């Protein structure tokens, strides 16, 4: 089997099974495990999979740049945003993450809502300018342009002053085994800091993020109150999450 054929097969198995175990696939194909691992390294370098111990998981398309992600799964993000916006109760304090799905949540909040929103995203804060009953607190720090959010030590320190009812968390991967992941270490640390300041954390997960993984762990699924997703409830990865799922329709 040529290298290109092997890689096509690996991508097909990733799509079908949601993961590859290098040892098992090598035995099935009569190849060395090193050959499979080399192929997985090449696919990971091309952004087509996320290597993990013993094999690989599907890579999230949400690691693309901000402008590109604005056009990815737009209807799904809007459905997730509408369901997540309903979690923000009048009079509550909510932390709203950055990224394209969080921006959709900000736009989905009722114009007459009276609440407090804390965010480290200048784009999310700007989207709330017309919500006259929403008091907006913007956390500052180093701007991470991939998601248009503030990160770093100053941002983490500022987050410690917040006590919120709810955190709507954006990630690039939601997987039953690897939990919640994103593609930048500083951004992952900022998300953890914000989650520590909220009574409940809900994950914003449009369908392309379910079953996918990125490089850096944010939180285990056991530490969130639920996942808001438009993914098919019959999807094996959705059923295996082990946390409440709010279906966005």
N, C-alpha and C positions, 0 to 999 in steps of 0.2 A: 504494500500500500504506500503510495507516494505521500510525502509530507503534507501537500495541499489537501489530499483526500482525507488524511487523518484529522486535519484541523477542521475541515467541513463536518466530519463525523462528530468531533468534539462539540462543535457549536450546535449541531442537531440534538445531541444528547443533553446539553445544557438546557436547551429550549424545552425538550420533552420531559426531562426528569428533574430539572431545577438544581442539579448538582452533578459533579463528576468525582468519583473516587478513583484516583490514579491506579492504585493497586488492582482493583477489580476490573477496570477497563483494560489494563495491560494484559491481565490473564485471559480475558474474553477474546482479545484480538491476537493473542500470541506474540505480543511485543514486550520489550523491556519497559519497566516502570520509568526508567530514565528518559526513554523516548517520549512517553506521554507527558512527563514533567517538562521536557524541553518545549513541546508543543504548547503546553499551558502557559509557559513563560512568554512565548511569542504572542499568544492571544492576549495575555494580560498587558503586554507592552503596547499592543494595538488598541487597548481599552475595551476588549471584547469579553473579558471575564475577570473575576476577582479571585486570585489564588488564596486558598486557605490551607490549613494543615491537612495533608492527605489528598488534596485535590483542588477543586475550584467551584465557585458559585457564579451565577449570572452577574455581570456588571450592571450598575444602574445607569440609565441614560441621563439621570439627573446630575451627573458630574460635569456635564457640558457647561460652557460659559453662560452667563446670565441672559444675554440676548437670545441665544439659541434655545434656552430652557423656556423662555416666554412663549415659544411656539410648540412645546411638547405637551401632548395630552391636555390641550386647553379645556375641552368639555369636561373631562374627568376632574381637573383641578377646580373647575367652577362648581361641580356637584359636591366635591369634598368641602370646598369653601362655604357653600350654603349650609351644609350640615354642621360644620364646625362653628359658624357664626351663631347658630341657634344655641350653642353652649354658653355663650357670653350673656349672663343674666343682667337685667337692669340693676344698677347700684353696685355691681361687682367690680373687682380689680382683676384684669386679665393681662398676662404677659403674652405678647404676640411675637413669634420668631420672625426671621427674615426669609427671603427667597420668594419665588414666584407664587407658590401656593398660599403663603402667608399674606402676600399682597392681595391675592384674590379674596381672602377672608376679610381683610380690612375693607375692601370695596363692597363686600356682601353684608356688612353690618348695617342694620337699619339706620336711616338718617336721623331718626328721632331717639335713638338709644342714648340713655344717660348712664355712663360707666366711666371707669378709668382704664386706660390702656398704657402699658409700659412696653417699650420695644427698643431694640438696639439696631433697628433698620430705619435709615432716613427715608427710604422710599415708602415703607409702611406708614411712618409718621406723616409724611406728606399726603398720603391717600386719605388720611383721616381729617384733613383740614376742613372739609365741609361738614363734618359731624360735630355740630356746635355743642351738643350735650356730652361729648366724649372729651375728657381731660387726658391729654397725651403727655407722657414723660419719655424723653428720648435719652437712652444711655449712650455715652460717647466712648471713643477709643480708636484703635487703629482700624481703618476701613478695609475689610476683606471684600474685594470687588467681585469675587465669584458669586457671592450671595448678597452683596450690598448690605453688610452688617458690620457693626463694631465688634472687635475682638481684642484680646490681649489683657494684660494685667489690670489696666485702668478700668476696662469694661467689667471684668470679673469683680473687682472691688466695688464698683458702683452697684452691681446686681445684688450684693449682700445687703443693701439698704432697703430692698423691696420685700414686701409680704403680699402675695397675691392669692386669689381664689383659684386661678386657673392659668395653666401655661399651654398654649397651642404650639407644639413642637414640630418643626420641619426637619426631615432627614432625607438622605438619598437612598437608603436601603432599609427594608424591614424584613427580617428573615427569622424563622422559628428557632434557628440554632445560633446565629451570630447576633441576634437582637437588632438594635437600632444603630446604624452606622452612617458616617459621612466621610467626605474625602479630604478633610483638612483637620489636623490635630488641634490647632488653636480654636477653630470653630466648634469642634467636639467638646472641648473644655468649657467654652462659653455656654453651650447648650446645657451641659451638666450643671453649671452654676445657676442658670435660670431655673432649671427644674427643681433645684433644692429650695427655691424661694416660693414655690407654689404648692397649694394644698393638693391639687390634682393636675396631672399632665396628660394631655391627649395628643396623639400623634396624627399629623396630617399626612396621609399616604395615598396618593392617587395610584392607580393600578400598576403603573410601570415600576413602582418602587417595591411592591410586594414580591417577596422571594428573591430580591436582589441584595447585593452587599457591596460596601465600599471599604476603604482601608482602615478607618479609625472608629473604634467603638464609642458610642455616645452613652447609651444606657441599656441594661437588659430589659426585656419586655416585662419582667416581673415588677419593674419600678414605675410603670405607667398605669393610668386608670382605664385606658382604652385606646383603640385605633379607629380613626375615621377614614374610611376607604370606599371607593366606588368599585373595587375589584369584585368579581363574581363570588358570592358567599360559598359556592361549591368548590372554589379553587382550593387545592390541597394545602397550599402555603397559608391561606387565610384560615382554614380550619385548624391548622397546627399552631397558630399563634399563641393560644392559651390565655388570651386576655379578652375582655369584652370588645366587640366590634360594632361600631356605629355605621350602618350601611347608608351610604350617600347615593340617593337615587335622582 
